[in-house]
Amino acid sequence: MSNTERPLSPHISIYRWPITMTLSILHRATGAAMAVGLLVLAAWLVSAASGSEDYDQFISLMSTLIGRLLLIGWSFAFFFHLANGVRHLVWDTGRGFEKRQANASAWFVLVTAIVATALLWMTAS
């Protein structure tokens, strides 16, 4: 009774990648990124407490292109995680589970995170 021509399970390429699945994965990734960012925040505070020479060295490191990209990435992670957390709080009330609503709120979270990050860095520069 073995049918070797059929796959054991559907492959990911069969399905369309829904935005809600993307946000679920991104929520976990931004949580991990913020944990790393917390270590950088702690390093910044330690450098500030260690004196002006250490602080200036830390600031010069974070002022490089890679440092700026990391800071922008952590900003996006924060705003995304915040907006998606609010989305989950709305879900906790039993609202927003219909497919159309879930897709709309997913796009809203993504756009909100991008706009908030852009506004932060436009005002900070």
Beta strands, then each sheet from edge to edge (+ up, - down):
end
